[in-house]
Amino acid sequence: MNTRRKWLAPFGMWIVFEIVAVTLWLTKDNLFYLLNFSYIGTSITVGLLLFQFNYKHARRIVQLLVGLYMLIYLGLICQENMQIEGFWYYLFIGVFEAATIHYAVAKIFGPLLFGRGWCGYACWTAMVLDFLPYKKPQAARKKIGFIRYITFSFSLFFVVLLFLNHVENMEKIMFIAFIVGNILYYIVGIILAFLFKDNRAFCKYICPVTIFLKPMSYFSVVRVKCDKEKCISCGKCKKVCPMNVDIIDNSRKRKNGTECILCMECVRTCPRKAL
């Protein structure tokens, strides 16, 4: 039974993405969606399979495969703004394309299934920040998470103002916003990482996307759970968690529970395989 469950997650995730890929391909009559979501689903599956073989860089490989694809191909080559401003833009013009589909699948409805897996395996901002030296938070979590609501509101008001002022060349502005936004994200993210000695400081305090991710992640089907009979309360899992999650608490209300990015560092570290 354990062996069967071991392989269920990788192929189950692949099937989910293939269903999305085929559905969008047929409904939108666009082969791109089949190729796009098949590629992302296959990349994630490869990473999950590598994790099953205890390859320590499994998640990093997925981050690079998916993150670079979305940043360079979709963002820079296809000039699609996949940031939150792009989502607002397509939403306001009533088009279910590009960023709106991306957000629906990865950041709004997807988290009901896989929580904040996006943050751990696909985000191109975190992809870079995870290369910094502070993989384990060196200090207690700061109480400045309210800043994410400010950046979220700013992104919304920015796009609203463009529409209210009937600005021309919106597509070009969205592309410029994508480039400038990413540069700012990287600069701020790197500064915060060294300032707080925490690679994921940007994710915890600044990232506006978490406003979508956190509520849905509360109900996530895929969660790390603790086998209380095996757990010896050594605390190693808490020390390695980049998001300060109280992972041994199995309740939905566990401390920072909606922050879990499914990085599986706790699972890999647990000496009793209780997670």
N, C-alpha and C positions, 0 to 999 in steps of 0.2 A: 504493500500500500504506500509506504514512504517513497519507494522508488517511482511509483506512478505519479505521486504528487510532485516529485522532484522535476519531472519533465512536463507537468501540466502547465505551469506558469509560462515557460517560453513559447510553447506551441499554442497555448490558449491566447496569449497576447498577439501572436502572429495571425491567428484566425480572426480576432477582433479587427485588426487593421485591414485584413483582406476583405472583410465584410464592408467596412467603411469605403475601401478603395473601389470595390465593384459597384457598390450602391451609388457613389458619387459619379463614377464613370458612366453608368447607365442613365442616371437621372439628369446629369448635366451634359451628356453626350460629348464628353471630352476625355480623351485618352490620358491626358496629363494626370488626372486624379488617380487613375489606376496605377500609373507608374510612380507617382509621388508617394502615396500612402503605402504602396507595396514596398518601396525602398525604405521608408521610415520603419515600417513594421518588421521588415527583414533585419534591419540594422539593430533594432531593439532585441529581436529574438537571438541574434548572434551574440550580443552582449550577455543576455541571460543564460545562454548555453555555456559561454565561457565562465560565467560565475559559478555554474554548477560544477565545473572542473577546477574550481578554486583559483582561477587566474586573477591575480590581484588588480590588473589594469582593465578588467572587463568593462566596467562602467565608463572609464575614460575613453575607451575605444568607441563606445556608443555616442558619447558626447561629441567626439570629433567627427564621426560619420554623419550624424544628424545635424549638429550645430554648424559645421562648416558648409554643409549642403544648403541649409536655410539662410545662413548669413551671406555666403558668396554667390551661390546660384540663384536662389529665389530673391534675395535682397539686392545684391549688387548687379548681377547680370540681367535678371528679369525685371529689376527695378520695382519690386513689390515691397511696400512698407509693411513688414510683418510685426512691427512694434504696435503698441496700444493705439497710437495715433492713426495707424492704418486701419485698425479695427473700427474706430469711431468714424473714419472717413467712409469706408464701404457701408457701414451700418446706416449712416445718414443719407446716402444716395440710394439706399434700398437694394444693394447688390449683394447677393450671397456668393461671394467669390473670395479668393485669396485669403486676406487676413480674417474675414468673418468666419470662413470655414475653419481656418487654423485655430481661431479662438474657441469656436464651438466644440471642436474635437479635443483639443489639447488642454484648454484652460477653463472651460465653463461646464460642459457636460462630461467630458472625459474623466475629470477628477472624481466623479462618483464611482468610477471603476478603479482607477489606478492612483488616486490621490494626487500628490504633487510630484508624480514621476517625471513630469515635464522638467521641473527644476533640477532633478538629479541626473537626467539622461539626455536632455535635448536643448536646454537653454544655451544659446551661444555666448551670453554674458558670463554665466557661471562656468562655462567651458574654459574661459581664459582665467577667471579668478581662482579656479581650483588648482591652477598650476603654481599659485603663490605658496609661500612656506607655512602659513598658519592653518593647516587642515583641521587641527583640533583647537577649538576656541581657548584662548589663554586667560580669559577673564569672564566674569559673570555677564549675562545678557543685559544690555542697556534698556531702559524704559523710554525709548524714543521711536517706537514702532508707529506712532501717529504720523510720522513724516511720510509714510507710504500713501496716506490718504491725501496729503497735499500734492504729491507728484501725480497721483491718480486724477485728482480734480484739475490740475494744471493741464494734463494731456487732453482732457475733455474740453475744457474752456478754450484751449488753443485751436482745436478743430472747429468748435462752435463759432468762434470769432471769425475764422476764415469763411465760413458759410454766411454768416450775418453780413460780412463786408463784401460778399460776392466776388471774392478774389479769383482771378483767372489763373490758368496753368496749375490747377490743384494737384494734378498727378506729379508734376515736376516738384512742387513744394513738398509733397508727401515723400518723394524720393530723397530730397535734401534733408528733410526732417529725420528720415531713417538713418542717414549717414551721421548727421550731427548728434542725434540722439544716442547712437551706439558709441560714438567717441566720448560723449559725456558720461555714459554709463560705465565705460571702461575706466575713465579717469577717476570718477568718483568711487567706483568699486575698489580700485587699487589703493587709493588714498585711505579709504575706510578700513581696508584689510590690514594695512600697516599701522594705522592709528589705533585700532581696537585689537590688533593681533588676532584677526578672525577673517578667514577667506570669504565667509558667507555673510559678512556684515551688511553688504549691499542688499542681499536677499531679505534679511531680517528687518531692515529699517527703511529702505528707500524704494525698492521695486514696486511699482504700481500694479503690476499684474497679480500680485498676491491677494489683492482685494477680490478678484474673481476666484482664485484658487482655494483660499482658506475655507470659506463656507462650505463648498462642495466637498472638500477633502475630509471634512468632519464625518461624512457618511460613506467614505471610501470602502469599497469591497475588499481591495487588496491592502492589507495592513500587516505590520510586523507585530507578532504577539509573543508573549512570554509564557513558557511552561513553568508554572510556579513550583512544581515538584522537582525540577532540575535546577532552578535558579538558586544560587548561593549568596545573592546580594553582594557581589564583589565590587560592583560599581564600574567595572571596566567599560560597559556599554555606554554609560552616560559620559565617560571621559572622552570617548572617541566620536560621539555624535556631533556633527558640525552644526546642528540646529537646536541643540540643548533640549532634546525631547526626553521625557521620562518614559523610556521605552518599556520598562518592566511593569508599568501600570497598563492593564489591558482595557481599561474603560475608555469610552469615547472622549471623556473629559480630562484625559491625562495632560499633564503640563506640556505646553507647546505641541500638543498632538497634531494640530493642523499644519505644523511646520515640517513634519517628516517628509523627506525627499526620496525615501526608499533607496538610499545609497548602500545599505546593507553593511556598513562598517561595524555596526553593533553585532550583526549576525556573524560576521567573520571573526570578531574579537572574542565573543563569548567562549570561555573555556569549557563550559558544560553543554554547549549546543542547545541552550534553553530557548533561543530565539528563532 
